Amino acid sequence: MNMGTTMRLTAARETDNGFYFTDGESEILLPRSEIPEGWAPGVVADLFLYRDSEDRPTATLRRPAAELGQTAFLEVVDTGPVGAFVRWGLLKDLLIPHSEQAVPLVPGQKVLVMVLLDDATDRLYGTTKLTPHLSQDLSGLRLGQQVTCRVWKLHDQGWTVVVNHRWQGLIYRNESPTTLVPGEELPGWIVTLRDDGKLDVRLRPQGFALANPDAEARILGALDRAGGQLRLNDRSSPDEIQRVLGLSKKAFKTACGTLKKKGQIVLGAETISTSGKATGS
């Protein structure tokens, strides 16, 4: 059985301590204090699996704010020699060891936490160091795809978000009509699959194949991340421009023309570059 996940299990037998549920191979206890009236062996239930305060594998009908590999915005309720504890919806608070704290945590503080599993001890714990645990493999994603964004922190260009609990994304400042709040969950739509394994996300579903009002900022941002040069030009295919920038070819050409007039980019034979970095012009 997988600690930190919700599984559909069948009650195999009853004891004084509660019901033992099985997946057909192993058993886990649902304490008697959680058993609804009228239950009997054979009942099927969705149970979350974790270790209780005495470190015993235990099932519960309660639902935590986040399961294994997921994120949630949680409040620190206590600290101690081993780390900080956050309330996440179960009787036993979730430990964030000192080594897993991006900054030292204090009671009352609210932070974005990812739930992880220590393979050596089979114990769940939390971390606020999210980046090492976020994927850079974007192969299963597509432009225009609707996703769920959890606001993480303010970035100089906008808000960093965790996308579908798995990827790091950015919502530009001009994409949000209001100030976003850390921990807030909201729907978004992918507009750029970036070469650095991150995503650019919009809060509006429409207009992915149309000219974007932030096209100039998007091009400059991509140039900055690429070190000042992109292998795109007027002859690049619409698909390539859409993949790199999330822009239609028309929006790309219009924005490049404007940026060139402003002296912010140089158009080369095979590339666009920030001033002074063009090749093949």
C-alpha positions as CSV (number, residue, x, y, z in Angstrom):
1,M,0.0,0.0,0.0
2,N,1.2,3.5,-0.8
3,M,1.6,5.9,2.1
4,G,0.4,9.4,1.4
5,T,-2.3,8.4,-1.1
6,T,-6.0,7.7,-1.0
7,M,-6.9,4.1,-1.9
8,R,-10.2,2.3,-2.4
9,L,-10.0,-0.7,0.0
10,T,-12.4,-3.4,1.4
11,A,-13.0,-4.1,5.0
12,A,-11.7,-7.6,5.6
13,R,-12.2,-8.1,9.3
14,E,-13.2,-6.4,12.5
15,T,-11.3,-6.3,15.8
16,D,-11.6,-4.4,19.0
17,N,-9.3,-1.7,17.6
18,G,-11.3,-1.2,14.4
19,F,-11.6,-2.5,10.9
20,Y,-8.7,-3.9,8.9
21,F,-9.0,-2.9,5.2
22,T,-7.3,-4.8,2.4
23,D,-6.2,-4.3,-1.1
24,G,-6.1,-8.0,-1.6
25,E,-2.4,-8.4,-0.6
26,S,-1.9,-6.5,2.7
27,E,-4.0,-4.9,5.5
28,I,-4.2,-1.6,7.3
29,L,-6.2,-0.5,10.3
30,L,-9.0,2.1,10.3
31,P,-9.4,3.0,14.0
32,R,-12.7,2.3,15.6
33,S,-13.1,6.0,16.4
34,E,-13.6,6.7,12.7
35,I,-15.9,3.9,11.8
36,P,-19.4,5.1,10.8
37,E,-22.4,3.4,12.4
38,G,-23.7,0.4,10.5
39,W,-20.4,-0.6,8.8
40,A,-19.6,-4.3,8.5
41,P,-16.8,-6.4,6.9
42,G,-17.1,-6.2,3.1
43,V,-17.8,-2.4,3.0
44,V,-15.7,-0.5,0.5
45,A,-14.2,2.9,1.3
46,D,-11.7,5.5,0.1
47,L,-9.1,5.8,2.8
48,F,-6.0,8.0,3.1
49,L,-2.9,6.1,4.3
50,Y,-0.3,7.6,6.6
51,R,1.6,6.8,9.9
52,D,-0.1,7.9,13.1
53,S,1.5,9.6,16.2
54,E,2.9,6.2,17.2
55,D,4.4,5.7,13.8
56,R,1.9,2.9,12.9
57,P,0.6,2.5,9.4
58,T,-3.0,3.8,9.7
59,A,-6.0,4.5,7.4
60,T,-8.3,7.5,7.9
61,L,-11.5,8.8,6.3
62,R,-10.2,12.3,6.7
63,R,-8.8,14.1,3.7
64,P,-5.5,16.1,4.1
65,A,-5.0,19.4,2.3
66,A,-2.4,17.7,0.1
67,E,-1.5,14.1,-0.8
68,L,1.9,12.7,-1.7
69,G,3.5,14.9,-4.4
70,Q,0.9,17.6,-4.1
71,T,1.1,21.2,-2.7
72,A,-1.0,23.1,-0.3
73,F,-0.8,26.5,1.6
74,L,-0.5,25.5,5.2
75,E,-0.1,27.2,8.6
76,V,2.8,26.5,10.9
77,V,1.4,25.5,14.3
78,D,4.5,24.5,16.2
79,T,8.3,24.2,16.0
80,G,10.7,22.0,17.8
81,P,14.2,20.4,17.7
82,V,13.3,18.3,14.6
83,G,11.6,21.1,12.6
84,A,8.3,22.8,12.1
85,F,4.8,21.3,12.1
86,V,2.0,22.4,9.8
87,R,-1.7,21.7,10.1
88,W,-2.9,19.7,7.1
89,G,-6.3,18.2,8.1
90,L,-5.2,15.1,9.9
91,L,-4.9,14.4,13.7
92,K,-1.1,14.2,13.3
93,D,0.5,17.5,12.0
94,L,2.9,17.3,9.1
95,L,6.6,17.7,9.9
96,I,8.8,20.0,7.9
97,P,12.4,19.2,8.9
98,H,14.9,22.1,9.3
99,S,16.7,20.8,6.3
100,E,13.6,21.1,4.2
101,Q,12.8,24.8,5.1
102,A,13.7,27.4,2.5
103,V,13.7,29.9,5.3
104,P,13.3,29.2,9.1
105,L,9.6,28.8,9.9
106,V,7.8,30.2,12.8
107,P,4.3,29.5,14.3
108,G,1.5,31.4,12.6
109,Q,3.4,31.7,9.3
110,K,1.6,30.3,6.2
111,V,3.8,28.6,3.5
112,L,3.4,26.6,0.3
113,V,4.3,23.0,1.2
114,M,4.8,19.9,-0.9
115,V,4.2,16.5,0.7
116,L,7.0,14.0,0.2
117,L,7.8,10.4,1.4
118,D,11.0,9.3,3.1
119,D,11.6,6.0,1.3
120,A,13.9,4.8,4.2
121,T,11.3,5.2,6.9
122,D,8.1,5.3,4.9
123,R,7.1,8.5,6.7
124,L,5.5,11.5,5.1
125,Y,7.1,14.9,5.5
126,G,6.8,18.4,4.0
127,T,9.2,20.7,2.2
128,T,9.1,24.3,1.3
129,K,12.1,23.8,-1.1
130,L,9.8,23.0,-4.0
131,T,12.1,23.6,-7.0
132,P,14.1,20.3,-6.8
133,H,10.8,18.3,-6.8
134,L,9.2,20.0,-9.8
135,S,9.4,18.4,-13.2
136,Q,11.1,20.0,-16.3
137,D,9.7,17.4,-18.7
138,L,7.0,19.3,-20.6
139,S,6.5,16.6,-23.2
140,G,2.9,15.8,-22.1
141,L,1.7,19.3,-22.2
142,R,0.3,21.4,-25.0
143,L,-0.3,25.1,-25.7
144,G,-3.8,26.2,-24.7
145,Q,-4.2,23.4,-22.2
146,Q,-6.2,24.3,-19.1
147,V,-4.3,23.7,-15.8
148,T,-4.6,24.5,-12.1
149,C,-2.2,27.0,-10.7
150,R,-1.2,27.4,-7.1
151,V,0.3,30.9,-6.4
152,W,3.7,30.5,-4.9
153,K,5.6,33.8,-4.7
154,L,6.0,37.2,-6.3
155,H,8.5,37.3,-9.2
156,D,10.0,40.5,-10.7
157,Q,7.9,39.8,-13.9
158,G,4.8,38.5,-12.2
159,W,3.8,35.5,-10.0
160,T,5.5,32.2,-9.8
161,V,3.0,29.4,-9.6
162,V,3.0,25.6,-9.2
163,V,1.1,24.1,-12.2
164,N,-0.9,20.9,-11.5
165,H,1.3,20.3,-8.4
166,R,4.1,19.3,-10.8
167,W,5.6,22.2,-12.9
168,Q,6.8,25.7,-12.3
169,G,5.0,28.4,-14.2
170,L,4.9,32.2,-14.4
171,I,1.8,34.5,-14.7
172,Y,2.9,37.9,-15.9
173,R,1.7,40.9,-14.0
174,N,-0.4,42.2,-16.8
175,E,-2.2,38.9,-17.1
176,S,-3.9,39.4,-13.7
177,P,-6.5,42.1,-13.2
178,T,-5.9,41.9,-9.4
179,T,-3.0,41.2,-7.1
180,L,-2.7,37.4,-6.6
181,V,-2.4,35.9,-3.1
182,P,0.2,33.3,-2.2
183,G,-1.6,29.9,-1.8
184,E,-4.5,31.0,-4.0
185,E,-5.6,28.3,-6.5
186,L,-7.0,29.4,-9.8
187,P,-7.4,28.0,-13.4
188,G,-4.9,29.0,-16.1
189,W,-4.0,28.2,-19.7
190,I,-0.6,27.4,-21.0
191,V,0.8,29.9,-23.5
192,T,4.5,29.0,-23.7
193,L,6.5,25.8,-23.2
194,R,9.8,27.2,-22.3
195,D,13.2,25.8,-23.0
196,D,14.2,25.9,-19.4
197,G,11.4,23.4,-18.5
198,K,9.0,26.0,-17.1
199,L,5.7,27.4,-18.3
200,D,4.1,30.7,-19.0
201,V,0.5,30.8,-18.1
202,R,-2.5,33.1,-18.8
203,L,-5.6,33.5,-16.7
204,R,-7.8,33.8,-19.8
205,P,-8.6,31.0,-22.2
206,Q,-9.2,33.0,-25.3
207,G,-6.8,34.3,-27.9
208,F,-4.0,31.8,-27.9
209,A,-3.8,31.8,-31.7
210,L,-4.4,35.5,-32.0
211,A,-2.2,38.6,-31.5
212,N,-1.4,39.0,-27.8
213,P,-1.3,42.4,-26.2
214,D,1.9,41.4,-24.2
215,A,3.7,40.1,-27.3
216,E,6.6,42.6,-27.0
217,A,7.1,41.7,-23.3
218,R,6.9,38.0,-24.1
219,I,9.7,38.3,-26.8
220,L,11.9,40.3,-24.5
221,G,11.4,37.9,-21.7
222,A,12.3,34.9,-23.9
223,L,15.4,36.8,-25.2
224,D,16.5,37.5,-21.6
225,R,16.1,33.8,-20.6
226,A,18.0,32.6,-23.7
227,G,21.0,34.9,-23.1
228,G,20.0,37.6,-25.7
229,Q,19.3,35.6,-28.8
230,L,16.6,33.4,-30.3
231,R,16.8,31.3,-33.5
232,L,13.6,32.8,-34.9
233,N,13.0,35.1,-37.8
234,D,10.3,36.0,-40.4
235,R,10.7,32.7,-42.1
236,S,10.2,30.6,-38.9
237,S,7.1,28.4,-39.1
238,P,4.0,29.4,-37.2
239,D,4.3,26.2,-35.1
240,E,7.8,27.0,-34.0
241,I,6.9,30.6,-33.0
242,Q,3.9,29.3,-31.1
243,R,6.0,26.6,-29.4
244,V,8.7,29.1,-28.3
245,L,6.7,32.2,-27.5
246,G,3.1,31.2,-27.5
247,L,2.4,33.8,-30.2
248,S,0.8,33.7,-33.6
249,K,3.2,34.5,-36.5
250,K,1.3,37.7,-37.2
251,A,1.7,38.9,-33.5
252,F,5.3,37.9,-33.6
253,K,6.1,39.9,-36.8
254,T,4.2,42.9,-35.6
255,A,5.9,42.9,-32.2
256,C,9.4,42.4,-33.7
257,G,8.8,45.4,-36.0
258,T,7.8,47.6,-33.1
259,L,10.8,46.4,-31.0
260,K,13.2,47.0,-33.9
261,K,11.9,50.6,-34.3
262,K,12.4,51.1,-30.5
263,G,16.0,49.9,-30.9
264,Q,15.4,47.0,-28.4
265,I,16.2,44.2,-30.8
266,V,18.1,43.5,-34.0
267,L,16.7,41.2,-36.7
268,G,19.4,38.9,-38.2
269,A,19.3,36.6,-41.1
270,E,18.5,33.6,-38.8
271,T,17.9,35.1,-35.4
272,I,16.5,37.9,-33.4
273,S,18.7,39.4,-30.7
274,T,18.9,42.1,-28.1
275,S,21.0,45.0,-29.3
276,G,24.7,44.1,-29.8
277,K,24.2,40.3,-29.9
278,A,22.9,39.8,-33.4
279,T,24.7,37.3,-35.7
280,G,24.3,36.9,-39.4
281,S,22.6,40.3,-39.8
